[in-house]
């Protein structure tokens, strides 16, 4: 079990939904990854992310898909690419990442409750 977090600590995370508007292979990454451009609506705009999701996804299958991401972490340089948000997922039985997404379409930028 992990360390217990307070509700105030949880509220510090800004987790929002966005729509993937572009996705490209990322051959320069040390581990197989895809570069994502995610639209989080008018307040946040389009943000970038590098995601190690190549087992289940190809760039063309990601465009138009809504995803959940932490949008208030500091940007991270991943090789030649700046990753501005952390797209969220779960590991399947083999450890490959499956993206988290809403069951129904919601407005881009909607915050997770």
N, CA, C and O atoms as CSV, one atom per row, in Angstrom:
chain,resi,resn,atom,element,x,y,z
A,1,UNK,N,N,0.839,-1.177,0.000
A,1,UNK,CA,C,0.000,0.000,0.000
A,1,UNK,C,C,0.891,1.250,0.000
A,1,UNK,O,O,1.974,1.249,0.584
A,2,UNK,N,N,0.427,2.298,-0.651
A,2,UNK,CA,C,1.203,3.523,-0.724
A,2,UNK,C,C,0.890,4.430,0.459
A,2,UNK,O,O,-0.040,4.185,1.228
A,3,UNK,N,N,1.673,5.460,0.581
A,3,UNK,CA,C,1.489,6.449,1.638
A,3,UNK,C,C,0.130,7.131,1.484
A,3,UNK,O,O,-0.316,7.393,0.367
A,4,UNK,N,N,-0.519,7.414,2.602
A,4,UNK,CA,C,-1.810,8.086,2.584
A,4,UNK,C,C,-1.641,9.554,2.214
A,4,UNK,O,O,-0.757,10.239,2.729
A,5,UNK,N,N,-2.504,10.031,1.310
A,5,UNK,CA,C,-2.493,11.439,0.914
A,5,UNK,C,C,-3.713,12.123,1.510
A,5,UNK,O,O,-4.752,11.498,1.723
A,6,UNK,N,N,-3.572,13.401,1.770
A,6,UNK,CA,C,-4.718,14.164,2.259
A,6,UNK,C,C,-5.542,14.630,1.064
A,6,UNK,O,O,-5.058,14.630,-0.068
A,7,UNK,N,N,-6.772,15.021,1.316
A,7,UNK,CA,C,-7.628,15.530,0.253
A,7,UNK,C,C,-7.028,16.813,-0.327
A,7,UNK,O,O,-7.107,17.042,-1.534
A,8,UNK,N,N,-6.436,17.640,0.515
A,8,UNK,CA,C,-5.795,18.871,0.026
A,8,UNK,C,C,-4.639,18.550,-0.919
A,8,UNK,O,O,-4.422,19.270,-1.893
A,9,UNK,N,N,-3.892,17.476,-0.642
A,9,UNK,CA,C,-2.817,17.071,-1.552
A,9,UNK,C,C,-3.383,16.622,-2.890
A,9,UNK,O,O,-2.825,16.942,-3.939
A,10,UNK,N,N,-4.479,15.890,-2.860
A,10,UNK,CA,C,-5.131,15.462,-4.098
A,10,UNK,C,C,-5.564,16.676,-4.916
A,10,UNK,O,O,-5.408,16.687,-6.137
A,11,UNK,N,N,-6.102,17.686,-4.260
A,11,UNK,CA,C,-6.586,18.876,-4.960
A,11,UNK,C,C,-5.468,19.651,-5.660
A,11,UNK,O,O,-5.733,20.440,-6.566
A,12,UNK,N,N,-4.219,19.426,-5.241
A,12,UNK,CA,C,-3.090,20.091,-5.903
A,12,UNK,C,C,-2.882,19.577,-7.325
A,12,UNK,O,O,-2.333,20.288,-8.166
A,13,UNK,N,N,-3.317,18.348,-7.597
A,13,UNK,CA,C,-3.190,17.792,-8.952
A,13,UNK,C,C,-4.301,18.340,-9.827
A,13,UNK,O,O,-5.477,18.263,-9.472
A,14,UNK,N,N,-3.929,18.889,-10.966
A,14,UNK,CA,C,-4.900,19.399,-11.921
A,14,UNK,C,C,-4.997,18.371,-13.046
A,14,UNK,O,O,-4.172,18.358,-13.959
A,15,UNK,N,N,-6.014,17.512,-12.971
A,15,UNK,CA,C,-6.209,16.448,-13.954
A,15,UNK,C,C,-7.370,16.866,-14.847
A,15,UNK,O,O,-8.488,17.088,-14.381
A,16,UNK,N,N,-7.079,16.967,-16.149
A,16,UNK,CA,C,-8.076,17.455,-17.095
A,16,UNK,C,C,-8.192,16.502,-18.280
A,16,UNK,O,O,-7.330,15.656,-18.514
A,17,UNK,N,N,-9.283,16.667,-19.014
A,17,UNK,CA,C,-9.498,15.899,-20.233
A,17,UNK,C,C,-9.141,16.768,-21.428
A,17,UNK,O,O,-9.382,17.976,-21.436
A,18,UNK,N,N,-8.567,16.132,-22.428
A,18,UNK,CA,C,-8.252,16.816,-23.671
A,18,UNK,C,C,-8.387,15.851,-24.830
A,18,UNK,O,O,-8.469,14.637,-24.643
A,19,UNK,N,N,-8.410,16.408,-26.031
A,19,UNK,CA,C,-8.524,15.604,-27.249
A,19,UNK,C,C,-7.202,15.627,-27.994
A,19,UNK,O,O,-6.628,16.693,-28.219
A,20,UNK,N,N,-6.718,14.456,-28.375
A,20,UNK,CA,C,-5.483,14.357,-29.150
A,20,UNK,C,C,-5.751,14.943,-30.537
A,20,UNK,O,O,-6.614,14.459,-31.269
A,21,UNK,N,N,-4.997,15.995,-30.889
A,21,UNK,CA,C,-5.172,16.634,-32.195
A,21,UNK,C,C,-4.052,16.270,-33.165
A,21,UNK,O,O,-4.191,16.450,-34.374
A,22,UNK,N,N,-2.943,15.760,-32.635
A,22,UNK,CA,C,-1.848,15.273,-33.476
A,22,UNK,C,C,-1.077,14.230,-32.690
A,22,UNK,O,O,-0.980,14.315,-31.466
A,23,UNK,N,N,-0.535,13.258,-33.381
A,23,UNK,CA,C,0.275,12.205,-32.774
A,23,UNK,C,C,1.301,11.765,-33.809
A,23,UNK,O,O,0.974,11.541,-34.974
A,24,UNK,N,N,2.557,11.646,-33.358
A,24,UNK,CA,C,3.634,11.283,-34.273
A,24,UNK,C,C,4.580,10.290,-33.612
A,24,UNK,O,O,4.759,10.318,-32.394
A,25,UNK,N,N,5.183,9.419,-34.402
A,25,UNK,CA,C,6.195,8.522,-33.851
A,25,UNK,C,C,7.317,9.332,-33.212
A,25,UNK,O,O,7.577,10.469,-33.606
A,26,UNK,N,N,7.976,8.739,-32.228
A,26,UNK,CA,C,9.078,9.410,-31.520
A,26,UNK,C,C,10.296,8.490,-31.528
A,26,UNK,O,O,10.665,7.939,-30.491
A,27,UNK,N,N,10.930,8.321,-32.707
A,27,UNK,CA,C,12.040,7.383,-32.815
A,27,UNK,C,C,13.268,7.781,-32.000
A,27,UNK,O,O,14.110,6.931,-31.706
A,28,UNK,N,N,13.387,9.063,-31.627
A,28,UNK,CA,C,14.553,9.509,-30.854
A,28,UNK,C,C,14.469,9.128,-29.379
A,28,UNK,O,O,15.475,9.207,-28.675
A,29,UNK,N,N,13.306,8.720,-28.897
A,29,UNK,CA,C,13.135,8.358,-27.489
A,29,UNK,C,C,13.922,7.083,-27.163
A,29,UNK,O,O,14.068,6.205,-28.013
A,30,UNK,N,N,14.425,6.990,-25.934
A,30,UNK,CA,C,15.161,5.799,-25.508
A,30,UNK,C,C,14.278,4.565,-25.488
A,30,UNK,O,O,14.710,3.483,-25.888
A,31,UNK,N,N,13.029,4.719,-25.020
A,31,UNK,CA,C,12.047,3.631,-25.036
A,31,UNK,C,C,10.983,4.004,-26.067
A,31,UNK,O,O,10.708,5.189,-26.255
A,32,UNK,N,N,10.380,3.024,-26.738
A,32,UNK,CA,C,9.379,3.336,-27.760
A,32,UNK,C,C,8.283,4.258,-27.213
A,32,UNK,O,O,7.699,3.993,-26.162
A,33,UNK,N,N,8.018,5.338,-27.939
A,33,UNK,CA,C,7.049,6.334,-27.477
A,33,UNK,C,C,6.374,7.003,-28.664
A,33,UNK,O,O,6.792,6.861,-29.813
A,34,UNK,N,N,5.321,7.735,-28.343
A,34,UNK,CA,C,4.594,8.534,-29.322
A,34,UNK,C,C,4.511,9.957,-28.792
A,34,UNK,O,O,4.233,10.167,-27.612
A,35,UNK,N,N,4.751,10.942,-29.666
A,35,UNK,CA,C,4.591,12.349,-29.307
A,35,UNK,C,C,3.131,12.721,-29.523
A,35,UNK,O,O,2.558,12.442,-30.575
A,36,UNK,N,N,2.534,13.356,-28.515
A,36,UNK,CA,C,1.130,13.744,-28.574
A,36,UNK,C,C,0.977,15.253,-28.444
A,36,UNK,O,O,1.729,15.905,-27.719
A,37,UNK,N,N,-0.007,15.801,-29.157
A,37,UNK,CA,C,-0.451,17.176,-28.995
A,37,UNK,C,C,-1.906,17.073,-28.581
A,37,UNK,O,O,-2.735,16.555,-29.329
A,38,UNK,N,N,-2.220,17.569,-27.376
A,38,UNK,CA,C,-3.541,17.394,-26.787
A,38,UNK,C,C,-4.182,18.760,-26.564
A,38,UNK,O,O,-3.578,19.645,-25.957
A,39,UNK,N,N,-5.408,18.928,-27.060
A,39,UNK,CA,C,-6.149,20.179,-26.907
A,39,UNK,C,C,-6.968,20.131,-25.620
A,39,UNK,O,O,-7.892,19.329,-25.488
A,40,UNK,N,N,-6.612,21.009,-24.665
A,40,UNK,CA,C,-7.310,21.094,-23.383
A,40,UNK,C,C,-8.275,22.268,-23.325
A,40,UNK,O,O,-8.617,22.734,-22.238
A,41,UNK,N,N,-8.716,22.748,-24.473
A,41,UNK,CA,C,-9.711,23.805,-24.515
A,41,UNK,C,C,-9.103,25.190,-24.430
A,41,UNK,O,O,-7.881,25.333,-24.375
A,42,UNK,N,N,-9.964,26.233,-24.420
A,42,UNK,CA,C,-9.488,27.611,-24.521
A,42,UNK,C,C,-8.632,28.077,-23.344
A,42,UNK,O,O,-7.764,28.931,-23.530
A,43,UNK,N,N,-8.847,27.547,-22.147
A,43,UNK,CA,C,-8.080,27.999,-20.984
A,43,UNK,C,C,-6.619,27.554,-21.053
A,43,UNK,O,O,-5.718,28.332,-20.741
A,44,UNK,N,N,-6.384,26.311,-21.457
A,44,UNK,CA,C,-5.025,25.744,-21.453
A,44,UNK,C,C,-4.430,25.591,-22.844
A,44,UNK,O,O,-3.208,25.592,-22.993
A,45,UNK,N,N,-5.268,25.458,-23.862
A,45,UNK,CA,C,-4.776,25.285,-25.226
A,45,UNK,C,C,-4.207,23.908,-25.472
A,45,UNK,O,O,-4.520,22.951,-24.764
A,46,UNK,N,N,-3.365,23.824,-26.485
A,46,UNK,CA,C,-2.737,22.555,-26.869
A,46,UNK,C,C,-1.440,22.385,-26.096
A,46,UNK,O,O,-0.601,23.284,-26.062
A,47,UNK,N,N,-1.286,21.227,-25.477
A,47,UNK,CA,C,-0.077,20.878,-24.730
A,47,UNK,C,C,0.501,19.587,-25.293
A,47,UNK,O,O,-0.211,18.783,-25.894
A,48,UNK,N,N,1.798,19.400,-25.090
A,48,UNK,CA,C,2.497,18.232,-25.634
A,48,UNK,C,C,2.783,17.195,-24.558
A,48,UNK,O,O,2.874,17.507,-23.371
A,49,UNK,N,N,2.922,15.941,-25.013
A,49,UNK,CA,C,3.269,14.856,-24.103
A,49,UNK,C,C,3.996,13.764,-24.877
A,49,UNK,O,O,3.683,13.498,-26.037
A,50,UNK,N,N,4.958,13.143,-24.229
A,50,UNK,CA,C,5.615,11.950,-24.761
A,50,UNK,C,C,5.071,10.772,-23.971
A,50,UNK,O,O,5.154,10.757,-22.743
A,51,UNK,N,N,4.510,9.777,-24.669
A,51,UNK,CA,C,3.868,8.667,-23.980
A,51,UNK,C,C,4.385,7.327,-24.503
A,51,UNK,O,O,4.455,7.105,-25.712
A,52,UNK,N,N,4.743,6.444,-23.581
A,52,UNK,CA,C,5.218,5.099,-23.927
A,52,UNK,C,C,4.005,4.176,-24.050
A,52,UNK,O,O,3.714,3.374,-23.163
A,53,UNK,N,N,3.308,4.317,-25.180
A,53,UNK,CA,C,2.031,3.621,-25.385
A,53,UNK,C,C,1.997,2.856,-26.705
A,53,UNK,O,O,0.922,2.578,-27.238
A,54,UNK,N,N,3.166,2.520,-27.228
A,54,UNK,CA,C,3.246,1.951,-28.577
A,54,UNK,C,C,2.738,0.510,-28.688
A,54,UNK,O,O,2.505,0.041,-29.802
A,55,UNK,N,N,2.561,-0.198,-27.591
A,55,UNK,CA,C,2.064,-1.577,-27.668
A,55,UNK,C,C,0.621,-1.617,-28.166
A,55,UNK,O,O,0.278,-2.430,-29.025
A,56,UNK,N,N,-0.217,-0.740,-27.626
A,56,UNK,CA,C,-1.638,-0.759,-27.963
A,56,UNK,C,C,-2.074,0.324,-28.956
A,56,UNK,O,O,-3.179,0.256,-29.493
A,57,UNK,N,N,-1.221,1.315,-29.205
A,57,UNK,CA,C,-1.652,2.458,-30.004
A,57,UNK,C,C,-0.663,2.785,-31.120
A,57,UNK,O,O,0.545,2.590,-30.987
A,58,UNK,N,N,-1.214,3.284,-32.216
A,58,UNK,CA,C,-0.424,3.882,-33.288
A,58,UNK,C,C,-0.857,5.339,-33.387
A,58,UNK,O,O,-1.976,5.672,-32.998
A,59,UNK,N,N,0.004,6.211,-33.899
A,59,UNK,CA,C,-0.366,7.630,-33.951
A,59,UNK,C,C,-1.723,7.886,-34.615
A,59,UNK,O,O,-2.503,8.698,-34.117
A,60,UNK,N,N,-2.014,7.218,-35.713
A,60,UNK,CA,C,-3.278,7.480,-36.416
A,60,UNK,C,C,-4.505,7.071,-35.600
A,60,UNK,O,O,-5.574,7.652,-35.786
A,61,UNK,N,N,-4.387,6.103,-34.715
A,61,UNK,CA,C,-5.510,5.663,-33.868
A,61,UNK,C,C,-5.764,6.604,-32.707
A,61,UNK,O,O,-6.813,6.523,-32.068
A,62,UNK,N,N,-4.820,7.500,-32.420
A,62,UNK,CA,C,-4.950,8.381,-31.258
A,62,UNK,C,C,-5.640,9.702,-31.568
A,62,UNK,O,O,-6.249,10.302,-30.682
A,63,UNK,N,N,-5.555,10.161,-32.802
A,63,UNK,CA,C,-6.122,11.456,-33.159
A,63,UNK,C,C,-7.637,11.413,-32.985
A,63,UNK,O,O,-8.309,10.519,-33.502
A,64,UNK,N,N,-8.166,12.393,-32.250
A,64,UNK,CA,C,-9.588,12.460,-31.956
A,64,UNK,C,C,-9.993,11.793,-30.655
A,64,UNK,O,O,-11.137,11.934,-30.225
A,65,UNK,N,N,-9.082,11.069,-30.017
A,65,UNK,CA,C,-9.375,10.358,-28.764
A,65,UNK,C,C,-9.225,11.318,-27.580
A,65,UNK,O,O,-8.260,12.080,-27.509
A,66,UNK,N,N,-10.181,11.274,-26.660
A,66,UNK,CA,C,-10.041,12.049,-25.434
A,66,UNK,C,C,-9.206,11.256,-24.439
A,66,UNK,O,O,-9.328,10.036,-24.341
A,67,UNK,N,N,-8.349,11.970,-23.697
A,67,UNK,CA,C,-7.463,11.361,-22.713
A,67,UNK,C,C,-7.465,12.214,-21.446
A,67,UNK,O,O,-7.823,13.391,-21.478
A,68,UNK,N,N,-7.065,11.611,-20.342
A,68,UNK,CA,C,-6.886,12.327,-19.088
A,68,UNK,C,C,-5.404,12.579,-18.874
A,68,UNK,O,O,-4.565,11.737,-19.194
A,69,UNK,N,N,-5.091,13.757,-18.324
A,69,UNK,CA,C,-3.685,14.101,-18.091
A,69,UNK,C,C,-3.545,15.036,-16.903
A,69,UNK,O,O,-4.435,15.836,-16.614
A,70,UNK,N,N,-2.410,14.922,-16.215
A,70,UNK,CA,C,-2.038,15.905,-15.203
A,70,UNK,C,C,-1.422,17.070,-15.962
A,70,UNK,O,O,-0.444,16.902,-16.691
A,71,UNK,N,N,-2.010,18.272,-15.782
A,71,UNK,CA,C,-1.573,19.421,-16.572
A,71,UNK,C,C,-0.743,20.423,-15.783
A,71,UNK,O,O,-0.307,21.427,-16.347
A,72,UNK,N,N,-0.510,20.180,-14.482
A,72,UNK,CA,C,0.240,21.159,-13.694
A,72,UNK,C,C,1.569,20.644,-13.147
A,72,UNK,O,O,2.067,21.171,-12.152
A,73,UNK,N,N,2.150,19.624,-13.779
A,73,UNK,CA,C,3.535,19.249,-13.491
A,73,UNK,C,C,4.455,20.159,-14.293
A,73,UNK,O,O,4.051,20.697,-15.324
A,74,UNK,N,N,5.677,20.331,-13.832
A,74,UNK,CA,C,6.660,21.101,-14.591
A,74,UNK,C,C,6.977,20.357,-15.892
A,74,UNK,O,O,7.035,19.128,-15.890
A,75,UNK,N,N,7.184,21.073,-16.998
A,75,UNK,CA,C,7.560,20.410,-18.256
A,75,UNK,C,C,8.850,19.605,-18.109
A,75,UNK,O,O,9.726,19.956,-17.318
A,76,UNK,N,N,8.953,18.518,-18.884
A,76,UNK,CA,C,10.146,17.649,-18.874
A,76,UNK,C,C,10.693,17.531,-20.276
A,76,UNK,O,O,9.951,17.303,-21.231
A,77,UNK,N,N,11.989,17.686,-20.390
A,77,UNK,CA,C,12.654,17.490,-21.668
A,77,UNK,C,C,12.850,15.992,-21.876
A,77,UNK,O,O,13.473,15.323,-21.053
A,78,UNK,N,N,12.318,15.470,-22.975
A,78,UNK,CA,C,12.473,14.054,-23.320
A,78,UNK,C,C,13.197,14.032,-24.658
A,78,UNK,O,O,12.573,14.169,-25.709
A,79,UNK,N,N,14.515,13.860,-24.617
A,79,UNK,CA,C,15.310,13.964,-25.839
A,79,UNK,C,C,15.107,15.346,-26.436
A,79,UNK,O,O,15.229,16.343,-25.724
A,80,UNK,N,N,14.799,15.432,-27.728
A,80,UNK,CA,C,14.615,16.729,-28.366
A,80,UNK,C,C,13.203,17.311,-28.196
A,80,UNK,O,O,12.895,18.347,-28.787
A,81,UNK,N,N,12.339,16.659,-27.396
A,81,UNK,CA,C,10.930,17.014,-27.295
A,81,UNK,C,C,10.597,17.462,-25.880
A,81,UNK,O,O,11.046,16.845,-24.914
A,82,UNK,N,N,9.809,18.537,-25.744
A,82,UNK,CA,C,9.371,19.006,-24.429
A,82,UNK,C,C,7.995,18.414,-24.120
A,82,UNK,O,O,7.026,18.658,-24.839
A,83,UNK,N,N,7.924,17.639,-23.047
A,83,UNK,CA,C,6.672,17.026,-22.603
A,83,UNK,C,C,6.076,17.924,-21.524
A,83,UNK,O,O,6.661,18.090,-20.453
A,84,UNK,N,N,4.905,18.504,-21.811
A,84,UNK,CA,C,4.299,19.496,-20.920
A,84,UNK,C,C,3.249,18.929,-19.979
A,84,UNK,O,O,2.964,19.536,-18.947
A,85,UNK,N,N,2.667,17.781,-20.307
A,85,UNK,CA,C,1.646,17.158,-19.463
A,85,UNK,C,C,1.936,15.668,-19.338
A,85,UNK,O,O,2.651,15.091,-20.156
A,86,UNK,N,N,1.371,15.056,-18.304
A,86,UNK,CA,C,1.509,13.615,-18.095
A,86,UNK,C,C,0.180,12.952,-18.424
A,86,UNK,O,O,-0.780,13.051,-17.659
A,87,UNK,N,N,0.130,12.272,-19.572
A,87,UNK,CA,C,-1.065,11.537,-19.970
A,87,UNK,C,C,-1.158,10.306,-19.079
A,87,UNK,O,O,-0.153,9.638,-18.834
A,88,UNK,N,N,-2.360,10.003,-18.593
A,88,UNK,CA,C,-2.548,8.946,-17.603
A,88,UNK,C,C,-3.002,7.633,-18.227
A,88,UNK,O,O,-3.769,7.618,-19.190
A,89,UNK,N,N,-2.518,6.539,-17.666
A,89,UNK,CA,C,-2.890,5.215,-18.133
A,89,UNK,C,C,-2.693,4.181,-17.049
A,89,UNK,O,O,-2.205,4.476,-15.957
A,90,UNK,N,N,-3.081,2.970,-17.375
A,90,UNK,CA,C,-2.943,1.819,-16.478
A,90,UNK,C,C,-2.186,0.727,-17.207
A,90,UNK,O,O,-2.293,0.593,-18.426
A,91,UNK,N,N,-1.420,-0.054,-16.458
A,91,UNK,CA,C,-0.702,-1.177,-17.057
A,91,UNK,C,C,-1.633,-2.373,-17.214
A,91,UNK,O,O,-2.380,-2.714,-16.298
A,92,UNK,N,N,-1.581,-3.010,-18.393
A,92,UNK,CA,C,-2.334,-4.243,-18.587
A,92,UNK,C,C,-1.568,-5.400,-17.944
A,92,UNK,O,O,-0.564,-5.169,-17.270
A,93,UNK,N,N,-2.018,-6.631,-18.140
A,93,UNK,CA,C,-1.393,-7.799,-17.503
A,93,UNK,C,C,0.068,-7.979,-17.893
A,93,UNK,O,O,0.843,-8.560,-17.133
A,94,UNK,N,N,0.455,-7.485,-19.078
A,94,UNK,CA,C,1.844,-7.596,-19.532
A,94,UNK,C,C,2.658,-6.339,-19.257
A,94,UNK,O,O,3.844,-6.289,-19.586
A,95,UNK,N,N,2.046,-5.332,-18.663
A,95,UNK,CA,C,2.761,-4.101,-18.330
A,95,UNK,C,C,2.655,-2.996,-19.371
A,95,UNK,O,O,3.216,-1.918,-19.175
A,96,UNK,N,N,1.949,-3.237,-20.474
A,96,UNK,CA,C,1.774,-2.211,-21.500
A,96,UNK,C,C,0.691,-1.228,-21.054
A,96,UNK,O,O,-0.287,-1.620,-20.418
A,97,UNK,N,N,0.869,0.027,-21.386
A,97,UNK,CA,C,-0.023,1.079,-20.912
A,97,UNK,C,C,-1.290,1.191,-21.764
A,97,UNK,O,O,-1.241,1.197,-22.994
A,98,UNK,N,N,-2.429,1.280,-21.062
A,98,UNK,CA,C,-3.739,1.524,-21.652
A,98,UNK,C,C,-4.189,2.896,-21.147
A,98,UNK,O,O,-4.240,3.123,-19.938
A,99,UNK,N,N,-4.509,3.799,-22.052
A,99,UNK,CA,C,-4.861,5.165,-21.683
A,99,UNK,C,C,-6.189,5.244,-20.940
A,99,UNK,O,O,-7.119,4.484,-21.211
A,100,UNK,N,N,-6.256,6.190,-19.989
A,100,UNK,CA,C,-7.515,6.501,-19.313
A,100,UNK,C,C,-8.284,7.502,-20.153
A,100,UNK,O,O,-7.706,8.444,-20.697
A,101,UNK,N,N,-9.595,7.295,-20.256
A,101,UNK,CA,C,-10.426,8.219,-21.025
A,101,UNK,C,C,-11.854,8.158,-20.505
A,101,UNK,O,O,-12.257,7.168,-19.894
A,102,UNK,N,N,-12.622,9.225,-20.749
A,102,UNK,CA,C,-14.018,9.206,-20.291
A,102,UNK,C,C,-14.856,8.254,-21.138
A,102,UNK,O,O,-14.534,7.992,-22.297
A,103,UNK,N,N,-15.938,7.738,-20.545
A,103,UNK,CA,C,-16.864,6.857,-21.262
A,103,UNK,C,C,-17.674,7.606,-22.308
A,103,UNK,O,O,-18.077,7.034,-23.321
A,104,UNK,N,N,-17.914,8.904,-22.056
A,104,UNK,CA,C,-18.714,9.727,-22.951
A,104,UNK,C,C,-17.957,11.009,-23.252
A,104,UNK,O,O,-17.144,11.435,-22.431
A,105,UNK,N,N,-18.193,11.643,-24.402
A,105,UNK,CA,C,-17.511,12.896,-24.710
A,105,UNK,C,C,-17.823,13.972,-23.668
A,105,UNK,O,O,-18.970,14.131,-23.250
A,106,UNK,N,N,-16.803,14.695,-23.263
A,106,UNK,CA,C,-16.936,15.811,-22.324
A,106,UNK,C,C,-16.153,16.987,-22.900
A,106,UNK,O,O,-15.290,16.783,-23.754
A,107,UNK,N,N,-16.429,18.214,-22.453
A,107,UNK,CA,C,-15.714,19.374,-22.999
A,107,UNK,C,C,-14.213,19.306,-22.692
A,107,UNK,O,O,-13.813,18.959,-21.580
A,108,UNK,N,N,-13.396,19.640,-23.685
A,108,UNK,CA,C,-11.957,19.711,-23.456
A,108,UNK,C,C,-11.666,20.706,-22.347
A,108,UNK,O,O,-12.240,21.794,-22.296
A,109,UNK,N,N,-10.758,20.308,-21.454
A,109,UNK,CA,C,-10.389,21.152,-20.327
A,109,UNK,C,C,-11.175,20.853,-19.069
A,109,UNK,O,O,-10.867,21.404,-18.011
A,110,UNK,N,N,-12.205,19.977,-19.153
A,110,UNK,CA,C,-12.980,19.637,-17.963
A,110,UNK,C,C,-12.047,19.006,-16.937
A,110,UNK,O,O,-11.214,18.161,-17.265
A,111,UNK,N,N,-12.206,19.438,-15.685
A,111,UNK,CA,C,-11.346,18.951,-14.611
A,111,UNK,C,C,-11.941,17.691,-13.986
A,111,UNK,O,O,-13.156,17.582,-13.820
A,112,UNK,N,N,-11.074,16.746,-13.645
A,112,UNK,CA,C,-11.513,15.529,-12.973
A,112,UNK,C,C,-11.938,15.868,-11.559
A,112,UNK,O,O,-11.293,16.662,-10.874
A,113,UNK,N,N,-13.046,15.248,-11.125
A,113,UNK,CA,C,-13.563,15.443,-9.754
A,113,UNK,C,C,-13.382,14.166,-8.964
A,113,UNK,O,O,-13.748,14.109,-7.790
